[in-house]
Amino acid sequence: MAERKTTQSLLLTLCGVMLLVIGAAGGWWFESRRTAEVVKKTILENPEILPQAMQELQKRENAKSLASVSDAVFTPFPGSILGNPQGTVTLVEFTDFACTYCRASVADVEALIKEHPDLKVVVRQMPILSPQSALAAQWGLAAAEQGRYPAFHHAMFAAGRPEQATIEAAARMAGLDLDRARRFLADPRVAREIEGNLTFARSLGFEGTPSWVIGEQMFGGAVGKDVLAKAIAEARGA
């Protein structure tokens, strides 16, 4: 009899616990549903908050990505700079000399440099389109080593798609010492720089060119002068 009473007591206790758990779960479900309805109503009544929320989320994701590459992405290969080398605002451009969108962005970058004397453009070679673009990137670094990068940059994009002939023609137009440049192509720093740029691109989620970094913002594609100008102003704190 005592054993039967003990069993009944345990069953009653277990039932009580189950009822409490079910009650708590039901309360949680009801509260969650109520919260979801409140959120839905808020969004429907204030649809403008969605773009704001997406921008904030993107900003946080960008910050995480940039933290993974630290300040290194803003540190140029010596000489691989457009604009003001001592500029206080830095725009990073990942580029490929075979990229038509990069070519289309040349005028935008030049206009920004003219309008913003404090702008430093760090150019990171990201040759992903062809073996010829990889060769052009190597010559770009050779031009940087001779202090002639801006001239080569403009001559190479003006020359059309990179080929051996157009690359050397651009190098001559930029005033490079061709023999010195050819020797420099074998320098380990060249391969290390290009591989490092590709690693940066993967870390930042860039899959194509041009791609841009300024302040805590990142952009992919030929986004245009106005988008970059706004980002420059925000990076400056205007």
C-alpha positions in Angstrom: 0.0 0.0 0.0 2.8 2.4 0.9 4.6 1.6 -2.3 1.4 2.3 -4.3 0.9 5.7 -2.5 4.6 6.6 -3.3 4.0 5.7 -7.0 0.9 7.8 -7.1 2.7 10.7 -5.4 5.5 10.5 -7.9 3.0 10.5 -10.8 1.2 13.5 -9.5 4.5 15.4 -9.0 5.6 14.5 -12.6 2.3 15.6 -14.0 2.6 18.9 -12.1 6.1 19.5 -13.5 4.9 18.7 -17.0 2.0 21.1 -16.6 4.4 23.8 -15.5 6.7 23.2 -18.5 3.7 23.2 -20.9 2.4 26.4 -19.3 5.8 28.1 -19.7 6.2 26.9 -23.3 2.8 28.1 -24.1 3.5 31.5 -22.5 6.8 31.7 -24.5 5.0 30.8 -27.7 2.3 33.3 -27.1 4.8 36.1 -26.2 6.9 35.3 -29.2 3.9 35.4 -31.5 2.8 38.7 -30.0 6.3 40.1 -30.4 6.4 39.0 -34.0 3.0 40.7 -34.7 4.3 43.9 -33.1 7.5 43.8 -35.3 5.4 43.1 -38.4 3.1 46.0 -37.7 6.0 48.3 -37.0 7.6 47.4 -40.3 4.4 47.8 -42.3 3.7 51.2 -40.7 7.3 52.3 -41.1 8.8 50.6 -44.2 11.6 53.1 -44.4 13.3 51.4 -41.4 14.2 48.3 -43.6 16.8 50.1 -45.7 18.2 51.6 -42.5 18.4 48.2 -40.9 20.1 46.7 -43.9 22.6 49.5 -44.0 23.4 49.0 -40.3 23.8 45.3 -40.8 26.0 45.8 -43.8 28.1 48.3 -41.8 28.6 45.7 -39.0 29.5 43.0 -41.5 32.0 45.4 -43.2 33.6 46.2 -39.9 34.1 42.5 -39.2 35.7 41.9 -42.6 38.0 44.9 -42.3 39.0 43.9 -38.9 40.3 40.6 -40.4 42.8 42.5 -42.6 43.6 45.3 -40.1 45.4 48.3 -41.4 47.4 46.3 -43.9 44.9 46.7 -46.7 45.4 50.5 -46.5 49.2 50.1 -46.7 50.3 50.3 -50.4 53.0 48.6 -52.3 55.6 51.3 -52.3 54.8 53.8 -55.1 51.5 52.1 -56.1 49.5 55.3 -55.4 47.4 57.8 -57.2 46.6 61.2 -55.9 48.3 62.7 -52.9 50.8 60.2 -51.3 50.5 62.1 -48.0 46.7 62.3 -48.2 44.7 62.0 -45.0 41.8 60.2 -46.7 42.5 56.8 -48.3 40.6 55.1 -51.0 41.7 51.6 -51.8 41.0 50.3 -55.3 41.3 46.6 -56.4 41.9 46.7 -60.1 42.7 44.6 -63.2 44.1 46.1 -66.3 42.0 43.8 -68.4 38.8 45.0 -66.7 36.5 47.2 -68.8 34.7 48.4 -65.7 38.0 49.4 -64.1 38.8 51.3 -67.3 35.5 53.1 -67.1 36.3 54.1 -63.5 39.6 55.8 -64.3 37.8 59.1 -65.1 35.8 59.0 -61.9 38.9 58.5 -59.8 40.8 61.3 -61.6 37.8 63.6 -61.0 37.8 62.7 -57.3 41.5 63.3 -57.0 41.1 66.8 -58.5 38.2 67.6 -56.2 39.8 66.2 -53.1 43.5 67.3 -52.7 43.7 65.2 -49.5 42.8 62.0 -51.3 45.3 59.1 -51.5 44.3 56.2 -53.7 46.0 53.0 -52.9 45.9 50.7 -56.0 45.9 47.0 -55.3 46.6 44.8 -58.4 44.0 42.0 -58.6 44.6 40.2 -61.9 41.9 37.7 -62.2 40.8 37.9 -65.8 43.6 36.6 -67.9 47.4 35.7 -67.8 47.9 38.9 -69.7 46.3 40.9 -66.9 48.7 39.2 -64.5 51.6 40.3 -66.6 50.3 43.8 -66.8 49.9 43.8 -63.0 53.5 42.8 -62.6 54.6 45.6 -64.9 52.4 48.0 -62.8 54.4 47.1 -59.7 57.7 47.5 -61.7 56.4 51.0 -62.6 55.7 51.7 -58.9 59.2 50.6 -58.1 60.5 53.2 -60.5 58.2 55.9 -59.2 56.2 55.9 -62.4 53.0 54.2 -61.4 50.4 56.9 -62.2 51.8 57.3 -65.7 51.8 53.6 -66.4 48.3 53.2 -64.9 46.8 55.7 -67.3 48.9 54.6 -70.3 48.0 50.9 -69.7 44.3 51.6 -69.5 44.4 53.8 -72.5 46.2 51.1 -74.5 43.3 48.7 -74.4 43.4 45.0 -73.4 46.8 44.0 -72.1 49.1 42.1 -74.4 52.8 41.9 -74.5 53.0 44.7 -77.1 50.5 47.1 -75.4 52.1 46.5 -72.0 55.6 47.4 -73.3 54.1 50.4 -75.2 52.5 51.6 -72.0 55.8 51.1 -70.1 57.7 53.2 -72.7 55.0 55.9 -72.7 55.3 56.0 -68.9 59.1 56.5 -69.1 60.1 53.2 -67.5 63.6 51.8 -67.8 62.5 48.6 -69.6 65.5 46.5 -68.7 65.3 47.4 -65.0 61.5 46.7 -65.1 62.1 43.2 -66.7 64.5 42.3 -64.0 62.1 43.5 -61.3 59.4 41.2 -62.5 61.3 38.3 -61.0 61.6 40.0 -57.6 59.8 37.9 -54.9 58.1 41.1 -53.8 56.0 41.1 -57.0 54.4 37.7 -56.6 54.1 38.2 -52.8 52.2 41.5 -53.4 49.8 40.1 -55.9 49.1 37.0 -53.8 48.5 39.2 -50.8 46.0 41.3 -52.8 44.1 38.2 -53.8 44.1 37.1 -50.1 42.7 40.6 -49.1 40.0 40.3 -51.7 38.9 36.9 -50.4 38.9 38.1 -46.8 36.7 41.1 -47.8 34.4 39.1 -50.0 35.4 40.8 -53.3 34.8 38.6 -56.3 35.5 41.0 -59.1 37.0 44.3 -60.1 36.9 47.2 -59.5 36.3 46.9 -55.7 36.7 49.7 -53.2 37.4 50.2 -49.6 37.2 53.6 -47.8 36.8 54.1 -44.1 34.5 51.4 -42.9 32.7 51.0 -46.3 33.2 48.6 -49.1 31.8 48.5 -52.6 32.0 46.2 -55.5 31.8 47.2 -59.2 31.9 50.5 -61.1 29.8 52.3 -58.5 30.4 55.8 -60.0 31.8 59.0 -58.8 28.9 60.1 -56.6 28.9 57.0 -54.5 32.6 57.3 -53.9 32.5 61.0 -53.2 29.8 60.4 -50.5 32.0 57.7 -49.0 35.0 60.1 -49.0 33.0 62.8 -47.2 31.8 60.2 -44.6 35.4 58.9 -44.1 36.5 62.5 -43.6 33.8 63.0 -41.0 31.9 65.6 -43.0 
